[in-house]
Amino acid sequence: MIKLVSPMKRRPGMTVEEFRSYYEDYHRLIGEKYLSGYASRYVRRYTNPTRDRDGEIREPEHDVFLEIWYPDEATMVACSRRLASAEARKEISEDEAKLFDLTSMRSYILEERESDLS
């Protein structure tokens, strides 16, 4: 299993409610269109800030953590080729500009280590 994670920030001037609504009502569908048949999971984890150690609630650095899970590297590479097509790049990038602060977008492949706490 390969997990790709992208922490993302909403574009300036957009409220949290507008961001989440647009992502779930529109942008998510574009993701599903291109990930279908490749990814085994497509998850959006929205941040809800809690008090920091000093007791203050601050604006989060990221509004959502996108997770895309692939069954293996070959499937991830095949999906990457599809996402690199002119049609996909155009549709995705045009919609991302409506939603995200593009200067802060990053993606990471995670290696997980889990502790046995029993």
C-alpha positions as CSV (number, residue, x, y, z in Angstrom):
1,M,0.0,0.0,0.0
2,I,1.3,3.5,-0.9
3,K,-0.2,6.5,0.7
4,L,0.3,10.0,-0.9
5,V,-0.5,12.9,1.5
6,S,-0.9,16.5,0.5
7,P,-1.4,19.1,3.2
8,M,-3.2,22.1,1.6
9,K,-4.3,25.6,2.5
10,R,-7.4,27.3,1.2
11,R,-6.9,30.3,-1.1
12,P,-6.8,33.7,0.5
13,G,-10.2,35.4,1.0
14,M,-12.1,32.1,1.1
15,T,-13.8,31.1,4.4
16,V,-13.4,27.7,5.9
17,E,-17.1,26.9,5.1
18,E,-16.7,28.0,1.5
19,F,-13.6,26.0,1.1
20,R,-15.1,22.8,2.5
21,S,-18.3,23.2,0.6
22,Y,-16.5,23.8,-2.7
23,Y,-14.1,20.9,-2.1
24,E,-16.8,18.4,-1.3
25,D,-19.4,19.6,-3.9
26,Y,-17.1,20.2,-6.9
27,H,-13.3,19.5,-6.6
28,R,-13.8,16.1,-5.0
29,L,-15.7,14.9,-8.1
30,I,-12.7,15.8,-10.3
31,G,-10.5,13.8,-8.1
32,E,-12.8,10.8,-8.2
33,K,-13.0,11.1,-12.0
34,Y,-9.2,10.7,-12.5
35,L,-8.5,8.5,-9.5
36,S,-11.2,6.0,-10.2
37,G,-9.8,2.6,-11.2
38,Y,-6.3,3.5,-9.7
39,A,-6.6,4.7,-6.1
40,S,-8.1,2.4,-3.5
41,R,-8.9,5.4,-1.2
42,Y,-9.4,9.1,-1.6
43,V,-9.8,10.8,1.8
44,R,-10.0,14.5,2.8
45,R,-9.1,15.2,6.5
46,Y,-10.2,18.7,7.4
47,T,-8.4,20.5,10.3
48,N,-10.3,21.8,13.3
49,P,-7.9,23.8,15.5
50,T,-7.7,23.2,19.2
51,R,-5.9,25.3,21.8
52,D,-2.1,25.4,21.5
53,R,0.0,24.8,24.6
54,D,-0.2,28.5,25.5
55,G,-4.1,28.3,25.4
56,E,-4.5,30.2,22.2
57,I,-6.5,29.0,19.1
58,R,-4.6,29.9,15.9
59,E,-5.3,29.7,12.2
60,P,-4.1,26.2,11.1
61,E,-1.2,26.1,8.6
62,H,-3.3,23.6,6.5
63,D,-7.1,23.4,6.0
64,V,-7.1,19.8,4.7
65,F,-4.8,16.8,4.4
66,L,-5.6,14.9,1.2
67,E,-4.8,11.2,1.2
68,I,-4.7,9.1,-1.9
69,W,-4.0,5.4,-1.3
70,Y,-2.7,3.2,-4.1
71,P,-2.4,-0.6,-3.9
72,D,1.1,-0.6,-5.3
73,E,3.7,1.5,-7.0
74,A,2.8,0.4,-10.6
75,T,-0.8,1.6,-10.1
76,M,0.4,4.9,-8.6
77,V,2.7,5.4,-11.7
78,A,-0.1,4.6,-14.1
79,C,-2.4,7.1,-12.3
80,S,0.4,9.7,-12.4
81,R,0.5,9.3,-16.2
82,R,-3.2,9.8,-16.4
83,L,-3.0,12.9,-14.2
84,A,-0.3,14.2,-16.4
85,S,-2.4,14.2,-19.5
86,A,-3.3,17.6,-21.0
87,E,-7.0,17.1,-20.3
88,A,-6.5,16.2,-16.6
89,R,-3.8,18.9,-16.0
90,K,-6.0,21.6,-17.4
91,E,-9.2,20.6,-15.6
92,I,-7.4,20.0,-12.2
93,S,-5.2,23.1,-12.3
94,E,-8.0,25.4,-13.3
95,D,-10.1,24.1,-10.4
96,E,-7.2,24.1,-7.9
97,A,-6.8,27.8,-8.6
98,K,-10.3,28.4,-7.4
99,L,-9.7,26.5,-4.1
100,F,-6.1,26.4,-2.9
101,D,-3.2,28.6,-2.0
102,L,-1.1,27.2,-4.8
103,T,2.2,28.5,-3.3
104,S,1.9,26.1,-0.3
105,M,0.9,22.9,-2.1
106,R,3.2,19.9,-1.4
107,S,2.8,16.2,-1.6
108,Y,4.5,13.4,0.3
109,I,4.6,9.6,0.2
110,L,4.4,8.4,3.7
111,E,6.2,5.5,5.4
112,E,4.3,4.5,8.4
113,R,5.5,2.9,11.7
114,E,2.9,1.9,14.2
115,S,3.5,1.2,17.9
116,D,1.8,-1.7,19.6
117,L,0.2,-0.1,22.6
118,S,-1.5,-3.1,24.1
